[in-house]
Amino acid sequence: NDHSIVLAANHMVAQRQANNTLVHEMVHAFDQCRARVDWSDCRHHACSEVRAAALSGDCDWISEVSRLNLSIRNQFEHCIRRRAELSVSMNPNCGGAEKAKDAVNHVFHACYSDTMPFERIP
């Protein structure tokens, strides 16, 4: 593992998407350096995913509209939870959707509040 971030150009449809993806992955890198994340621990993984979704632009209004998620009420939080749960559910150590949801629920408020290295959610 060379600790690099690789963006596949054939999966990026716009510069904005590349920017959001890069920030998302850089949040994971920051978490790895700062907290020594154990990616086999579902709660560790969930925390980093919550932070990455919140801080990267993954869940901004434009991204959600492009995914046809058009709800107004609590859309940002719902998106963060949905994307974190999806990622954690794909971790073979986390036992699927229900365990991923439990892990995200357990860490959500503390990890959502942690905006480092930013002063606030961009």
N, CA, C and O of each residue as an XYZ file, in Angstrom:
488
protein
N       0.844     -1.176      0.000
C       0.000      0.000      0.000
C       0.892      1.243      0.000
O       1.691      1.440      0.915
N       0.752      2.063     -1.015
C       1.598      3.253     -1.123
C       0.904      4.520     -0.606
O       1.434      5.619     -0.766
N      -0.267      4.376      0.009
C      -0.996      5.480      0.615
C      -1.295      6.603     -0.379
O      -1.238      7.781     -0.025
N      -1.611      6.242     -1.611
C      -1.942      7.250     -2.608
C      -3.442      7.258     -2.869
O      -4.159      6.318     -2.526
N      -3.892      8.333     -3.480
C      -5.278      8.466     -3.905
C      -5.275      8.449     -5.421
O      -4.563      9.226     -6.056
N      -6.069      7.567     -5.996
C      -6.163      7.451     -7.448
C      -7.604      7.749     -7.848
O      -8.536      7.121     -7.347
N      -7.781      8.701     -8.743
C      -9.096      9.010     -9.280
C      -9.180      8.424    -10.684
O      -8.318      8.686    -11.522
N     -10.198      7.649    -10.935
C     -10.376      7.047    -12.259
C     -11.143      8.014    -13.145
O     -12.329      8.258    -12.924
N     -10.478      8.556    -14.131
C     -11.071      9.588    -14.991
C     -12.312      9.091    -15.716
O     -13.211      9.879    -16.011
N     -12.374      7.799    -16.006
C     -13.541      7.276    -16.720
C     -14.784      7.221    -15.828
O     -15.874      6.925    -16.317
N     -14.639      7.502    -14.525
C     -15.783      7.539    -13.622
C     -16.156      8.955    -13.210
O     -17.140      9.152    -12.497
N     -15.397      9.927    -13.642
C     -15.650     11.323    -13.285
C     -16.331     12.018    -14.456
O     -15.792     12.066    -15.562
N     -17.514     12.553    -14.204
C     -18.240     13.213    -15.289
C     -18.079     14.730    -15.275
O     -18.420     15.406    -16.245
N     -17.554     15.262    -14.166
C     -17.385     16.713    -14.065
C     -16.269     17.025    -13.074
O     -15.957     16.220    -12.196
N     -15.685     18.184    -13.225
C     -14.627     18.616    -12.310
C     -15.119     18.637    -10.867
O     -14.389     18.265     -9.949
N     -16.353     19.072    -10.674
C     -16.944     19.143     -9.341
C     -16.946     17.765     -8.666
O     -16.663     17.646     -7.474
N     -17.268     16.738     -9.444
C     -17.282     15.379     -8.908
C     -15.866     14.944     -8.527
O     -15.669     14.314     -7.488
N     -14.896     15.275     -9.353
C     -13.501     14.945     -9.042
C     -13.064     15.665     -7.765
O     -12.401     15.073     -6.914
N     -13.433     16.934     -7.633
C     -13.079     17.699     -6.435
C     -13.681     17.072     -5.179
O     -12.992     16.888     -4.176
N     -14.978     16.743     -5.242
C     -15.648     16.152     -4.088
C     -15.027     14.807     -3.724
O     -14.832     14.504     -2.546
N     -14.722     14.009     -4.730
C     -14.127     12.689     -4.489
C     -12.750     12.838     -3.855
O     -12.409     12.110     -2.923
N     -11.978     13.759     -4.349
C     -10.639     13.971     -3.793
C     -10.719     14.435     -2.334
O      -9.975     13.938     -1.489
N     -11.603     15.369     -2.035
C     -11.754     15.817     -0.649
C     -12.238     14.661      0.226
O     -11.749     14.486      1.342
N     -13.192     13.871     -0.268
C     -13.692     12.708      0.474
C     -12.535     11.788      0.858
O     -12.412     11.383      2.014
N     -11.699     11.467     -0.108
C     -10.574     10.553      0.155
C      -9.514     11.198      1.041
O      -8.857     10.514      1.825
N      -9.349     12.500      0.919
C      -8.382     13.187      1.773
C      -8.853     13.239      3.228
O      -8.031     13.226      4.144
N     -10.161     13.298      3.446
C     -10.686     13.208      4.818
C     -10.329     11.845      5.403
O      -9.908     11.754      6.557
N     -10.497     10.783      4.609
C     -10.089      9.447      5.088
C      -8.589      9.426      5.415
O      -8.181      8.868      6.433
N      -7.786     10.028      4.560
C      -6.335     10.056      4.801
C      -6.027     10.828      6.085
O      -5.188     10.403      6.880
N      -6.692     11.945      6.285
C      -6.511     12.726      7.510
C      -6.882     11.882      8.731
O      -6.149     11.850      9.720
N      -8.028     11.199      8.652
C      -8.462     10.358      9.766
C      -7.451      9.252     10.049
O      -7.179      8.936     11.207
N      -6.900      8.669      9.000
C      -5.910      7.608      9.170
C      -4.671      8.131      9.895
O      -4.145      7.472     10.792
N      -4.215      9.305      9.505
C      -3.026      9.884     10.143
C      -3.299     10.328     11.573
O      -2.470     10.119     12.460
N      -4.436     10.926     11.795
C      -4.756     11.483     13.110
C      -5.211     10.412     14.095
O      -4.817     10.435     15.261
N      -6.035      9.478     13.637
C      -6.685      8.556     14.574
C      -6.277      7.103     14.383
O      -6.733      6.229     15.120
N      -5.418      6.835     13.396
C      -5.014      5.451     13.130
C      -6.252      4.559     13.023
O      -6.415      3.607     13.787
N      -7.112      4.880     12.073
C      -8.374      4.167     11.891
C      -8.118      2.680     11.674
O      -7.258      2.290     10.884
N      -8.873      1.870     12.382
C      -8.873      0.420     12.163
C     -10.052      0.144     11.231
O     -11.201      0.090     11.669
N      -9.758     -0.028      9.955
C     -10.810     -0.158      8.944
C     -11.621     -1.442      9.092
O     -12.670     -1.586      8.464
N     -11.148     -2.374      9.916
C     -11.930     -3.583     10.171
C     -12.922     -3.359     11.315
O     -13.789     -4.200     11.551
N     -12.802     -2.235     12.026
C     -13.736     -1.869     13.091
C     -14.856     -1.041     12.455
O     -14.616      0.053     11.943
N     -16.060     -1.566     12.493
C     -17.181     -0.919     11.798
C     -17.452      0.489     12.298
O     -17.846      1.353     11.515
N     -17.251      0.736     13.571
C     -17.490      2.084     14.102
C     -16.407      3.053     13.643
O     -16.704      4.206     13.329
N     -15.168      2.607     13.601
C     -14.102      3.460     13.066
C     -14.414      3.818     11.615
O     -14.357      4.984     11.221
N     -14.746      2.791     10.825
C     -15.051      3.000      9.412
C     -16.236      3.955      9.268
O     -16.202      4.879      8.455
N     -17.287      3.725     10.063
C     -18.484      4.565      9.995
C     -18.157      6.023     10.306
O     -18.650      6.930      9.636
N     -17.334      6.245     11.311
C     -16.986      7.619     11.680
C     -16.290      8.334     10.529
O     -16.627      9.473     10.207
N     -15.329      7.674      9.916
C     -14.618      8.306      8.805
C     -15.553      8.561      7.625
O     -15.434      9.581      6.946
N     -16.485      7.636      7.378
C     -17.444      7.834      6.274
C     -18.406      8.979      6.560
O     -18.729      9.753      5.659
N     -18.863      9.095      7.792
C     -19.736     10.221      8.159
C     -18.992     11.530      7.916
O     -19.527     12.450      7.298
N     -17.774     11.607      8.399
C     -16.985     12.826      8.233
C     -16.725     13.123      6.758
O     -16.860     14.265      6.320
N     -16.357     12.105      5.998
C     -16.045     12.317      4.580
C     -17.276     12.775      3.802
O     -17.180     13.665      2.957
N     -18.422     12.178      4.082
C     -19.648     12.591      3.388
C     -20.040     14.012      3.755
O     -20.485     14.777      2.899
N     -19.878     14.368      5.023
C     -20.268     15.703      5.478
C     -19.329     16.790      4.973
O     -19.771     17.892      4.649
N     -18.049     16.489      4.906
C     -17.049     17.524      4.627
C     -16.670     17.661      3.156
O     -16.024     18.638      2.777
N     -17.054     16.714      2.335
C     -16.549     16.676      0.961
C     -17.442     17.314     -0.085
O     -16.988     17.587     -1.196
N     -18.690     17.556      0.243
C     -19.624     18.012     -0.786
C     -20.430     16.879     -1.373
O     -21.270     17.105     -2.245
N     -20.187     15.643     -0.906
C     -20.946     14.481     -1.396
C     -22.447     14.679     -1.253
O     -23.227     14.171     -2.059
N     -22.845     15.414     -0.232
C     -24.267     15.526      0.086
C     -24.825     16.927     -0.124
O     -25.859     17.276      0.445
N     -24.148     17.727     -0.932
C     -24.714     19.050     -1.196
C     -25.957     18.905     -2.074
O     -26.206     17.850     -2.657
N     -26.717     19.970     -2.150
C     -28.016     19.931     -2.830
C     -27.883     19.497     -4.295
O     -28.683     18.693     -4.772
N     -26.898     20.011     -5.001
C     -26.727     19.671     -6.418
C     -26.464     18.172     -6.585
O     -27.032     17.536     -7.474
N     -25.619     17.618     -5.745
C     -25.332     16.181     -5.817
C     -26.579     15.360     -5.535
O     -26.839     14.364     -6.211
N     -27.338     15.769     -4.556
C     -28.554     15.035     -4.207
C     -29.607     15.137     -5.310
O     -30.281     14.151     -5.606
N     -29.755     16.293     -5.910
C     -30.708     16.431     -7.019
C     -30.287     15.534     -8.179
O     -31.132     14.908     -8.818
N     -28.995     15.468     -8.451
C     -28.525     14.607     -9.553
C     -28.787     13.131     -9.271
O     -28.873     12.332    -10.203
N     -28.915     12.762     -8.003
C     -29.240     11.381     -7.615
C     -30.752     11.184     -7.478
O     -31.214     10.096     -7.132
N     -31.511     12.238     -7.749
C     -32.970     12.248     -7.636
C     -33.450     12.071     -6.204
O     -34.536     11.539     -5.974
N     -32.660     12.505     -5.258
C     -33.062     12.553     -3.854
C     -33.528     13.975     -3.588
O     -32.715     14.863     -3.332
N     -34.825     14.189     -3.650
C     -35.364     15.540     -3.695
C     -36.036     16.004     -2.412
O     -36.653     17.069     -2.393
N     -35.931     15.242     -1.362
C     -36.534     15.636     -0.095
C     -35.861     16.906      0.419
O     -34.662     17.102      0.220
N     -36.619     17.749      1.066
C     -36.078     18.992      1.611
C     -35.694     18.807      3.074
O     -34.608     19.211      3.487
N     -36.561     18.211      3.841
C     -36.382     18.099      5.293
C     -35.248     17.130      5.645
O     -35.292     15.952      5.292
N     -34.243     17.642      6.339
C     -33.114     16.844      6.830
C     -32.361     16.101      5.721
O     -31.736     15.071      5.977
N     -32.419     16.617      4.506
C     -31.790     15.913      3.380
C     -30.290     15.724      3.590
O     -29.757     14.659      3.280
N     -29.615     16.719      4.100
C     -28.167     16.636      4.284
C     -27.816     15.483      5.226
O     -26.957     14.659      4.910
N     -28.476     15.426      6.374
C     -28.209     14.350      7.327
C     -28.596     12.988      6.753
O     -27.861     12.015      6.921
N     -29.727     12.911      6.088
C     -30.152     11.634      5.493
C     -29.129     11.147      4.476
O     -28.808      9.959      4.425
N     -28.627     12.060      3.678
C     -27.618     11.702      2.672
C     -26.351     11.189      3.346
O     -25.804     10.162      2.943
N     -25.887     11.892      4.358
C     -24.666     11.474      5.053
C     -24.846     10.077      5.621
O     -23.979      9.219      5.456
N     -25.960      9.848      6.285
C     -26.232      8.524      6.854
C     -26.289      7.462      5.758
O     -25.677      6.402      5.886
N     -27.026      7.748      4.680
C     -27.186      6.786      3.588
C     -25.845      6.411      2.975
O     -25.559      5.232      2.769
N     -25.026      7.411      2.687
C     -23.745      7.143      2.041
C     -22.770      6.430      2.980
O     -22.024      5.551      2.548
N     -22.773      6.806      4.265
C     -21.917      6.122      5.236
C     -22.362      4.670      5.411
O     -21.530      3.763      5.420
N     -23.658      4.449      5.547
C     -24.169      3.085      5.699
C     -23.830      2.223      4.483
O     -23.460      1.059      4.634
N     -23.953      2.777      3.298
C     -23.635      2.023      2.087
C     -22.173      1.612      2.070
O     -21.854      0.459      1.779
N     -21.295      2.533      2.375
C     -19.869      2.228      2.374
C     -19.516      1.184      3.426
O     -18.810      0.218      3.136
N     -20.003      1.376      4.637
C     -19.690      0.442      5.731
C     -20.291     -0.935      5.440
O     -19.688     -1.954      5.777
N     -21.455     -0.975      4.827
C     -22.087     -2.271      4.530
C     -21.259     -3.101      3.550
O     -21.395     -4.323      3.503
N     -20.408     -2.447      2.773
C     -19.549     -3.172      1.823
C     -18.258     -3.668      2.464
O     -17.495     -4.398      1.832
N     -18.005     -3.280      3.713
C     -16.831     -3.748      4.434
C     -17.112     -5.193      4.869
O     -18.070     -5.427      5.605
N     -16.304     -6.162      4.433
C     -16.593     -7.567      4.764
C     -16.574     -7.858      6.262
O     -17.089     -8.890      6.692
N     -15.997     -6.980      7.053
C     -15.966     -7.177      8.509
C     -17.222     -6.656      9.196
O     -17.387     -6.833     10.403
N     -18.100     -6.020      8.442
C     -19.223     -5.323      9.071
C     -20.580     -5.991      8.877
O     -21.591     -5.442      9.316
N     -20.633     -7.114      8.258
C     -21.843     -7.930      8.272
C     -23.086     -7.370      7.631
O     -24.188     -7.740      8.037
N     -22.969     -6.502      6.659
C     -24.127     -6.059      5.902
C     -24.805     -4.802      6.405
O     -24.281     -4.078      7.251
N     -25.994     -4.566      5.857
C     -26.697     -3.296      6.013
C     -27.110     -2.999      7.452
O     -26.962     -1.864      7.904
N     -27.618     -3.976      8.171
C     -28.112     -3.709      9.528
C     -26.975     -3.348     10.485
O     -27.107     -2.418     11.281
N     -25.874     -4.068     10.412
C     -24.735     -3.762     11.276
C     -24.123     -2.416     10.893
O     -23.667     -1.670     11.760
N     -24.112     -2.106      9.589
C     -23.601     -0.811      9.131
C     -24.467      0.320      9.675
O     -23.948      1.335     10.137
N     -25.774      0.147      9.620
C     -26.691      1.174     10.143
C     -26.468      1.376     11.644
O     -26.450      2.511     12.121
N     -26.300      0.285     12.382
C     -26.040      0.387     13.824
C     -24.737      1.147     14.092
O     -24.680      1.989     14.988
N     -23.686      0.846     13.310
C     -22.397      1.515     13.500
C     -22.518      3.010     13.215
O     -22.000      3.831     13.971
N     -23.197      3.361     12.135
C     -23.375      4.780     11.787
C     -24.190      5.490     12.868
O     -23.838      6.592     13.288
N     -25.269      4.867     13.317
C     -26.085      5.475     14.372
C     -25.277      5.705     15.640
O     -25.438      6.729     16.304
N     -24.417      4.768     15.976
C     -23.646      4.866     17.213
C     -22.668      6.043     17.191
O     -22.471      6.699     18.214
N     -22.064      6.312     16.051
C     -21.016      7.344     15.977
C     -21.483      8.659     15.375
O     -20.735      9.636     15.397
N     -22.682      8.711     14.846
C     -23.079      9.823     13.981
C     -22.847     11.196     14.611
O     -22.131     12.016     14.035
N     -23.422     11.460     15.754
C     -23.384     12.831     16.296
C     -21.967     13.284     16.620
O     -21.599     14.420     16.321
N     -21.174     12.418     17.222
C     -19.790     12.799     17.549
C     -18.975     13.026     16.280
O     -18.207     13.984     16.194
N     -19.141     12.156     15.308
C     -18.315     12.253     14.092
C     -18.791     13.371     13.177
O     -17.975     14.014     12.516
N     -20.086     13.613     13.126
C     -20.630     14.718     12.348
C     -20.141     16.050     12.914
O     -19.908     16.999     12.166
N     -19.989     16.114     14.211
C     -19.535     17.351     14.869
C     -18.037     17.601     14.693
O     -17.569     18.723     14.885
N     -17.297     16.576     14.336
C     -15.840     16.689     14.163
C     -15.545     17.164     12.745
O     -15.608     16.381     11.797
N     -15.227     18.430     12.603
C     -15.003     18.998     11.270
C     -13.516     19.172     10.918
O     -13.186     19.755      9.885
N     -12.643     18.674     11.761
C     -11.204     18.794     11.468
C     -10.869     18.103     10.154
O     -11.408     17.024      9.907
N     -10.032     18.641      9.314
C      -9.157     19.790      9.492
C      -9.812     21.128      9.123
O      -9.129     22.149      9.038
N     -11.116     21.126      8.908
C     -11.845     22.358      8.603
C     -12.369     22.984      9.898
O     -12.511     22.298     10.910
N     -12.651     24.265      9.861
C     -13.244     24.930     11.033
C     -14.723     24.615     11.153
O     -15.288     24.612     12.247
N     -15.340     24.351     10.012
C     -16.787     24.041      9.964
C     -17.026     23.230      8.698
O     -16.123     23.062      7.877
N     -18.241     22.730      8.547
C     -18.576     22.011      7.319
C     -18.515     23.017      6.162
O     -19.191     24.045      6.185
N     -17.705     22.709      5.165
C     -17.563     23.660      4.034
C     -18.868     23.881      3.287
O     -18.905     24.645      2.322
